[in-house]
Amino acid sequence: MLQPLLASGSSLAYHAQQHLLVRLCGLTQRTARRVLLRERESFSRGELDALQQRWHALLQRDLDNVAAGVYPRGLLFGLPWQRYARALPDLVRDVPAMVQRRKRGGWRELPDDVAVKQYPPYYRRTFHWQTDGYLSRRSAELYDVSVEFLFGGTADVMRRQALVPLAALRRRLGRPLRVLDVGCGTGRTLAQLCRAMPDAELLGLDLSRFYLELAEQEVERAGGRLQSIVGNGEAIALPDASVDAVVSVFLFHELPRNARRNVFREFARVLRPHGATVIVDSVQRSDSAEIAYFVDRFSREMHEPFYREYLGDDLAAGLTSQGLRVTDVSPAYLAKVVTAVPAAAGA
Ligand SMILES: C[S@@+](CC[C@H](N)C(=O)[O-])C[C@H]1O[C@@H](n2cnc3c(N)ncnc32)[C@H](O)[C@@H]1O
C-alpha cells in the first residue's frame, strides 16, 4: 500500500521539478537570445512536437528505471541545487564575455598559463565559447550548471541512461564491475553510477586535469573513490582487456572523425572479452531528422566545429569498424544510448 503511494508521490514531484526546470531554462534562453543576439526562435510545430515527445519519453523511462531497481529514487532529485545556485551569478557574469567572444570568433582564447601544445589541436579551443575552454578550474566550476541550464534540467537524466546497460552487465557477470569513463568531465555520470552501484571500481579519464579534480570530489560526495587518469582517450594508459565497461558521455560530438576512430579502437582494446561499452551522445541525422535540426543549430552557434561531421556519421558504424558489435541503440531525448560488446564475444 505504502510503496505505490510513495511511487506516485515521487512521480508527481519529479514531473513538477522537470516541468519547472524546462520552462525556466527555456524562457531564460529565449529572452537572452532576443536581448543579446536580437534573434527569435523559429521552429516548426512538427519539430517542437517531436522534441516534446522525446522529452516525455525520457522522463517516463527515468521513472521506469527507478521502478525496475536500476538506480535509486534519490537520483531523480539529485541536482545539487545549492551548488548550482552559488555558481549561477558567476555564469551570468560570464555571458557577455561569451557573446563578445562569439562575435569576434575568438575560439583560440585559452589561458596563458597553460601549455596548450600538449593537447591535440582539435581540443585547443573555447568549445561553447566558454571562457578558458576546458582549461581552468573556473571553467570546470561553471560547467555543470551551464550544461544543465542548456538542456533544461535533463543533462543528468540523459547521462544516467548509461546505467541501464551497465546494470544488465553487472547482473550478467554476477560480480562488481570495473568501469572506465572516458571524457568523464566533472564526474556527473560516475557519481550517479557510484550511487546506483556502490561496489563498482571507478576510473575516470579526461584531458583536463581541472575537470578531473572536480570529478574526484563529485565521486567522493557520492561515497566512492575515483582513480583519475589525465590523458587522451585516443591512447588510454591502461593495459589491454583491463576493464569490464567503458562509458563515455557527450564526448564524441566534440571529436573529429579520425580521433573518434582512435577512441573506438582504444575502447575495443581495453575492454575485457565479456565487457561492454556504453556511449551516451547526441542524436545523429539518421536517428531523427527533426531532432537533428535542433542540435544542428547548437553545433553552429556554440563553437562545436566537429559536430556537423558527427551528425552525418553513425556511432554504431564507427564502433563496428573497430571490432565491436552494437547490441542496442535507445533514444534519450536529445541523445541516444549505444551499447556494444567485443565482436569476438559471440551472440
Ligand atoms: C562535453 S564534455 C562531457 C563531459 C562529461 N562526460 C559530461 O557528461 O558532462 C567533453 C569532455 O571530454 C573531454 N575530452 C575531450 N577530448 C578528449 C580526449 N581526446 N580525451 C579525453 N578527454 C577528452 C573534455 O575535457 C571534457 O571534459
The ligand as a Gaussian input file, in Angstrom:
#p B3LYP/6-31G(d) Opt

LIG

0 1
 C       31.237000      17.849000     -23.436000
 S       32.318000      17.374000     -22.185000
 C       31.472000      15.969000     -21.465000
 C       31.916000      15.736000     -20.030000
 C       31.111000      14.700000     -19.274000
 N       31.262000      13.394000     -19.838000
 C       29.657000      15.097000     -19.146000
 O       28.808000      14.204000     -19.179000
 O       29.378000      16.271000     -18.963000
 C       33.655000      16.610000     -23.014000
 C       34.745000      16.184000     -22.076000
 O       35.669000      15.365000     -22.789000
 C       36.990000      15.794000     -22.531000
 N       37.756000      15.450000     -23.738000
 C       37.675000      15.998000     -24.979000
 N       38.503000      15.378000     -25.823000
 C       39.102000      14.394000     -25.130000
 C       40.052000      13.390000     -25.449000
 N       40.554000      13.267000     -26.672000
 N       40.452000      12.544000     -24.473000
 C       39.963000      12.659000     -23.217000
 N       39.062000      13.591000     -22.853000
 C       38.641000      14.447000     -23.797000
 C       36.874000      17.263000     -22.224000
 O       37.966000      17.719000     -21.453000
 C       35.547000      17.322000     -21.479000
 O       35.712000      17.120000     -20.113000

